Amino acid sequence: MSLDGAAERRDETPAGNGSGNGMGAAVEPVAAPVPLSAVRASYGDRRLRLNPNKAHKPDMYDDVQSEFDPSIFCSLERHLPPSMLEAPRDAKFAFMREILSRYLPEGDRARVQRHKEYRQSIMSAYQPLHKELYNITSSSFFVPSFIEAIKDNTEESFRKIISEPSCGVHSFAMLQPSFCELLISEIHNFEKWVTAVKFKTMRPNTMNKYGTVLDDFGFEAMLNKLMEEFICPMSKVFFPEVGGSTLDSHHGYIVEYGKDKDLKLDYHVDDSEVTLNVCLGKQFTGGELFFRGVRCDQHVNSETQPEEIIEYSHVPGQAVLHHGRHRHGARPTISGYRINLIIWCRSSAFREMKKYQKDFSNWCGHCQREKRVRQRQCLDATKSAFLRTGGSTS
């Protein structure tokens, strides 16, 4: 994928939360929603709050028939304007759905419905090999240092466990070796089932030909909890400028590199605000990640500066947390087999706010350089004007 200004996008959008590995019970449609015209008359000219109202208890949307994950509405409700917080649930739902629909053109609705049916057909037929993987157990999943850092939940506790080979690239020990082995075993079991029943699965993204979308066969609820309880606390500290504290949806998948698999990953950006990349194993050489600076959409093809160049070597169980717009790729895997867990974490609130911004100098490397140039030019102009009037710079 070339860096043409558009983030790498997957072929489908997140669907509703599941529980375990089976299909959820059918739900009855809710009462007819309030017409959007009525909602616009009262609230249409109001924008979402940048910071969530943490004291507000949102309504539940599990019974709502929608193309969006119910948890997104619960999270987004805390960002509604104060005057809307006590509005009827149907009015809030209609308002939020209108906002979210901007990211899903009406022409894509049928495709989303087909993906839901595709996901349900998998989960109704596939039998998990390791059912304990589908619900998080901290002591079995994570190394003690990571558990302790999340428990303390402070910037100091996080910085104790991370190394930062470059600004914005955070590496830390995360997963137990036993968990990595079980997850790889589950992936292989799923792939064998897919081959046996001749089921055609979707690719994890537009660039990887080999791999598996974990959300499609029962891992969605587990990965959503992983995002909310273990990724969000760190993202809130290290990526607040891109919605790190308001992550509300994810895309979780596995990628595989080696002989008869993908060999490398071309230079690209992710369709995420924050990306978690964890090496699961096994034995391999090569496959290093390379990073080339964070960029907004306008500057995604801009020149890389020397200080932005970084190489990172994968270690099983070790995680890398980085900005989704951090340009990166993976070197060829020379020998062996490498498998990684990737979670793209997204913030609908940040994506809504971003539409009203033109300058991203708080996180885009190119915007920062342009801002410094403008500041120098302004200072030089001020000095010149001062000297022309007979003043002194001393």
N, C-alpha and C positions, 0 to 999 in steps of 0.2 A: 504494500500500500504506500503510495507516495504521500508526502506531506502537502496536500493541496488545500489546507486550511480547514478541512473538516475532520473532526475526530473519528477514529475508527469506531464503527457502529456494528452491533450484532444484528442478526436477521430478525430478531423478535424482541418484544419488550417484556419486562417482568410480569408474570401472572400472579394469581392470588396465592396466599400462603397455604401450604398443606400441613398436615400433621402426620408424623411418621412417614410411611411409605404408601399408604393406601389412599383411595379417593375419599374426599370429604362427603358428608351427607348432603343431599340436595337441599337447597334453601328456597323458601317461598319469596316471591318478589315483594318488595316493600310497597307502601302506598305510593300513588302517583306523585312524582316530585313536583315541587313548586316550579312554575314556568320560569325559564331563564330570563324572560323579559321583565318579570316582576323583580327578580333578584337584581338585575342590572339597574333598575330604577332606584333601588335603595343603596346598593353596595358596589355597583360596577365601576365607579370612579375611584375606588379605594384600593390601596396596594397592601400586600402582605407585610407584616412586621419583619424587620431584619432579624431581631432577637426573639426567640420563642417566649411565650408566657408560661413559665415552668409551673406556676401555681394553678393554672387552669387544668381541669380534668376533662379531657375530650370525650365526646360521645363514642360509642362503639359502632363500627360499620361492617361487622362480619356478615350481616344478613343482607347487605346491599349488593344488588346485581350490577357489577361494573367491570370494565376491562382493566381496572387498576387494583393493585393489592390493597385490601382494606386497611392495613397498617399505615399506608401512605396518608390516608385521610386522617387517621388518629394523630399522626405526627404533624401534618400540615395544619390541622385545626389550631394548634398552639401559636401559629403565625398569623392567624386572622386578625383583622382590625378589632380593637376593643369593642366597638359597637356591634360586632357580629357574633361575639362569643356566646351571647344569650339568645341568639336567633334560633328558630326551629331547626332540627337536625336536617330536614330536607332542604332548607334554604342554604345551610352551610355546605351540604353535600353538592348541591347544584353549582354553587359558586366555586368550590374547589375543583370539581370535575371540569368546569369550563377552563380553569387555569391549566390543569393537567392535560386537557385535550389539545392544547396548543403544541404539545410535544408528540401528539399522535393524530395526524391528519385523518379525516373521516374515511378516506379511501383505504386506510390501513386497518380499519375496525374488523373487517372480515378475516384478514390475515391473523389478527390477534385471537379471534375466536377459534380459528383453526388450530392455532398453537395450543390453546387451552385444551382442546379436544385431543390433540397429539400427546400432551403431557398426561392427561387422565388415562389414555389408553396404555401408556407405559406403566404408570403406577398401579393400575388395576391388574396387570399381568406379571410384572417382575417381582420376584421374591428375594428380599435382601439376604445376603450371606452373613453380615455382621450387623444385626439390628441395633446393637449398642452404639453404633456410630451416628445414628440419626437423632440422638438427643445428647446435648453437651454434658459431659461429666468432667469438670475442670481437672481433677487429679489424674484422670486417665488421658486427657487430651494434651495438657500443657505442662511445660517444665516448671518447677517450683519458683524460679526467679521471676517468670512472667506472671504467675498467679499472684505473687506477693506485690509486684508492681501495680497490677490492676486493682488489687485490694486497697493499697494505699491511695491510689488515684491522685497522684500529684506529679507535677512536672519533674520534681527532684527524683521521685521513685522511678519514673520512666527513663530519665537520663542515666540512671545507675545501670540499666540493663542494655542500653543501646550504644552502638557505635555509629558515627555519622561520617562515612567516607567522603561525602560531599554535602553541601548545604541542601537540605530537603530530601536526602536519601537516608532513611533510618533502618539500621539492621539490628536484629536481636534474636536470641534463641527463643523459640516459641513452642514447637510441637515435640511431644514425646516420641522416641523411635518406634515404640510399640504401636502408637496411633498411626504413624506414617505407614507402617507395614500393613495394618488392617485396612486403611483406606485404599492403598494400592491393590490389596487383595479384592476389595469390594469393586473397585473400578474394573479389574480384570474379569471378575465374575459377571458384571453387567455387560462388558464387551462380548464375552462368550455367549451370553443369553441373546444379545442382539444378533450375533452371527447365526446362532441356532434357529431363531425364529424368523430370520431374514427381515429384520426390522430396520428401516432406514432412519438413522438418527441425524439430528441437526449438528452442524459444526459449531464449535464454541464461539467463533468469531469469524470475521471475513478473511483473516490471515492464516490461521492455523487449520491445516487439513486433518490433523489427528488430535483427538481429545474428546472429552465428554462434558456436557452441561450438567452439573450436579443438581441444579434446581429442577431439572426435568424428570428425575426419578426419585424424588422424595427428600432431598437434602435442603429444600428451600427454608423450612422453618428453623432447622439447625443453623444454617448459614445466616439467617436473619438475626438470630440470637447472638451468634458470633460477632456480627457487625455491631449490634446495639450495645452489648455488654463488654466487648473486649477490643473492638477496633475504634468505636466512637470515643472512648475516654482518651486514647492516645491522639486521635485525629483532632479532637477539641483543643489539645495543647499545641500540636505541631502544624495543623492546617486550618486555623480558625478563619483565615481570609477567603477560603473557598468552600465554606459550609461544613467544615469538619465536625462541628457540634450539632448539625442538623441532618446527618445522613439518614435517609429513610427508605432506600431501596438498594438492591444489589443484583449483580449477575455473577454467579459462581460457577467456575468450570475447572477442568483439568486439561493440561497440555502435555504432550509427550514428544520427546526428541530422541533420536538415535537411528540406527539402521532400520529401514522400512518405515520410518516415522518422519516427522518434520526434522530438518537438520538445524535450521536457524530461524530467527524472527527478524524481519526487516524493520528498519527505522520507522517509528510511528508514535502516535499518542493514543491514550485510552479514552473510551467513552465513560469517563468516571471523574469524580472530584478527587477521590483518594483510592489508590490501588494497594492491595495486599498481595504479595507474591511470596509463597512459601515453597521451598524445595522439599519434596517428599523423599527423593532418592533417585536411583539407587547408586550404582558405581558408574562413573563417567569421567571423561576428560573434555575440556573445552566448555562451550555453552555459557561463557561469561556474559553478563548484562553490561551494556554500555549506555551511558546517559549523556545527553547533550543540551541540557538547559530547559527551563520551564517557559512556555510560551502561551499567549492568548491566541484566539482564532486568527486575528489579523496578522500576527507575526510568527505563525507556526513554521514558515519556511525561511525565517531570517537566519543570518550567519551565526555560527556557534563561536563563542569566545573561548580562549584557551582555558580559563578557570572553570568552565562548565564541563570539560571533558573528564569523564570518570569511567573506570572499569570495575565491575564487581563480580567476584567468583561465588557461585552457588555452593552452599553447604547444607546437607540434609537436616531438616528440622529448623533451619534458620529462616527468618522472615525478613522481607524488605517491604517497608511502608513508604510510599512516595506519592507525590502529586500526580493525578491522572494526566495532566498536561505536561508532565516532564517527558520530553522526547527521549525515546529509548529503543533498544532492540536487543537481540541476543546473538552472540557469535556462534558459528557452527559447532555442534557437538561432535568432537573428533572420534570418540569411541565410547562404548557403553550405552546406557539407557538412563535418560533423565526425565523425571515426571514432576510437574509443579502444580500446586493449587493456586489459582488466581481468583481474587474477589474484587470486582469493580464495585465501589460504594458510591452512591449518588445522593445528591440533595436537591429535591424539587424546589425548595425555597431559594437556594443559591441560584439555580438555573433561572428562576423567575426574576430575581434581583439583577442578574447579570445583563438582562436585556436593556436595563436602563443605564448601564455604565459604558463609558467610552475609554476610560483610562484604567489600566490594570497594573499600575506600577507597584502595587503592594505585593504582587506575586509574579508578574511576567518580566523576565529578564530584559527583554528588548524595550518594553515600556519604561522600565527603570532607567535604562541608558538614555532614552529619549528625554525623560524628565530631567536627568542631570545635565544634558546638553542645553535644554531650555533654561534651566537655572543659571548655568554659566553665561549664556547669551544675555540673559536679563541683567546679571551682575555686571558684565562688561559694558552693556549699554548704559547702566546707571553710572558707572565710573566715568565713561566718556562724557556723558551729559554734565556730570559734576565738574570735570576738568574744563569743559568748554565755558562754564560760568565763572572760571577763575578760582574755583575751590581747590582744596588740597586733599589728597588721600591719606595724609599723615594724621 
